Amino acid sequence: MTLPSSTENANADGMPAPLPPAKDMTALLSRAARNRNPSPLKSLIKYMVYPDMISLGAGLPHSSTFPLVQLSAVVRDNLETTNQADATYTSLSVMPGPFDMTSAAPPPLDSVLQYGNGRGIPSVRAFFTEEIRRLHQPRYADWDVVATCGNTDGFLKAVMLFCDAGDAVAVEEWCYPAALETMRPLGIVPLPVAMDSEGMLPDALRDMVLQRSQDRPLRVVYLVPTGQNPTGSSMSVERRRAIYAVAQELNLILIEDDPYYHLQFPDGEPDQLLPSLLSMDTDGRVIRLETFAKVLAPGLRLGWLTAPAKLVQLVQYHNEVSTQQPSGVSQAIAAHLLLKDWGQAGWQRHLTGLRTDYRRKRDLMQAVCQRELTGLCEWTLPQAGMFFWFKLNVPKALRAEAGYMQRIFECCIDKRVLLVPGWQFAVFTPEEETTLSEAEKSDRAPCLRAAFSFESADKVEQAIVRLAQVLRSFKCGTE
Ligand SMILES: Cc1ncc(COP(=O)(O)O)c(C=O)c1O
């Protein structure tokens, strides 16, 4: 695996020079974030680190009242093995032990079942920190990480750091709908920026920011740089650099939502991962969101957010009064698995197995699509993630019929093939939301998203054959 270079931080003797601190981004904070304080009770936790402290302070239940006395799991190791008989397994056990909020070792049961501090269990945070150091090598000194309940949770907290009601966020033209639905009820307005097959266009971003009025400047950009949801596109290194340059020029915050980072399978060099925006960030303007959802299991609800320490602290304060921290059971599983049972070697084996599996599924999908869908729609082969994005070749006559995309979607359902209709990813202005009919909205997005991650090979094949029948029945590709 090739790591991003950090030679810019080497001095004349080739010795690593100390990194500068992050720039102060606090001028960009939202009103809500400026008003955030530590939760009063949580602020007392720090005094519990003294070994001779007798605590009558915290309202913690005693661990003898917890009915769980041991946590055990059996873990499948070699994911790339398709034959179950060849699979090998690791067992993982979390045993009782004294409550300890500071140890960097995988925690005993009494610690994980207890309340936490809003940052994550120390050993889990140590793992996240090491991952960031190993893979992204941040270029400023005072970065930090905080545990989240996955990227959905991380995004909410990141966007609320910088946006109040009425503020706008630049998003990709086709955008992950949960992010849109996070912002909408908060009165935060997503503004779509044009994309090509490499994601958001830097010049379009610059133009949009410059067009905003000075009393309501645009401060935040939301991006999914790798295996984008829904388009499957990945930003090239040059595109990432260009977006970062615009962010520096116009003093923008970049929220880098990167759940598919480890699911990269570029042609040629399978283990060469694209550098993250965080790895290019010399200022501390990238808020990076990562999650175990696609690499261990979504149900663990465990992820992490990386940013300058001052901003991470505000996320911690937000955690303290919302999720508190991810489930202790999930954190215990992650800590014991990744730091003790698998270790780094097992983690790497697992990721390689995942990439191999996803690449195989992607290639299979591509072969079926080339056979069945050529001419009916257009798509770009995804180099990461789990999505194909089909742009339908809609005949002119059909385009004149309002609601044709809804009819195509309904016809897919009748044929028992489910894809996500493009309109779910379209970004409408608040005015369009109310003035456009559902039919008009759907026709703005003559696209469908197909995930190749879930169904078996034969089901994927059947699904694409059914889709082709539907598209042919609407005469797609005939003009
Ligand atoms: C771009 C993007 N962000 C976030 C998520 C959700 O991540 P999590 O399960 O960690 O909340 C997804 C999952 O579909 C996604 O595609």
The ligand as an SDF file (V2000), in Angstrom:
LIG
                    3D

 16 16  0  0  0  0  0  0  0  0999 V2000
  -21.9300    8.7160    1.8110 C   0  0  0  0  0  0  0  0  0  0  0  0
  -22.4190    7.9970    3.0110 C   0  0  0  0  0  0  0  0  0  0  0  0
  -22.3020    8.5600    4.2080 N   0  0  0  0  0  0  0  0  0  0  0  0
  -22.7380    7.9330    5.3120 C   0  0  0  0  0  0  0  0  0  0  0  0
  -23.3280    6.7010    5.2490 C   0  0  0  0  0  0  0  0  0  0  0  0
  -23.8360    6.0590    6.5050 C   0  0  0  0  0  0  0  0  0  0  0  0
  -22.7630    5.7110    7.3260 O   0  0  0  0  0  0  0  0  0  0  0  0
  -23.0240    5.1480    8.7800 P   0  0  0  0  0  0  0  0  0  0  0  0
  -23.7090    3.8300    8.6390 O   0  0  0  0  0  0  0  0  0  0  0  0
  -21.6600    5.0360    9.3620 O   0  0  0  0  0  0  0  0  0  0  0  0
  -23.8630    6.1210    9.5210 O   0  0  0  0  0  0  0  0  0  0  0  0
  -23.4540    6.0640    4.0120 C   0  0  0  0  0  0  0  0  0  0  0  0
  -24.0940    4.7470    3.9140 C   0  0  0  0  0  0  0  0  0  0  0  0
  -24.8330    4.3760    3.0810 O   0  0  0  0  0  0  0  0  0  0  0  0
  -22.9980    6.7340    2.8650 C   0  0  0  0  0  0  0  0  0  0  0  0
  -23.1010    6.1920    1.6480 O   0  0  0  0  0  0  0  0  0  0  0  0
  1  2  1  0
  2  3  1  0
  2 15  2  0
  3  4  2  0
  4  5  1  0
  5  6  1  0
  5 12  2  0
  6  7  1  0
  7  8  1  0
  8  9  2  0
  8 10  1  0
  8 11  1  0
 12 13  1  0
 12 15  1  0
 13 14  2  0
 15 16  1  0
M  END
$$$$
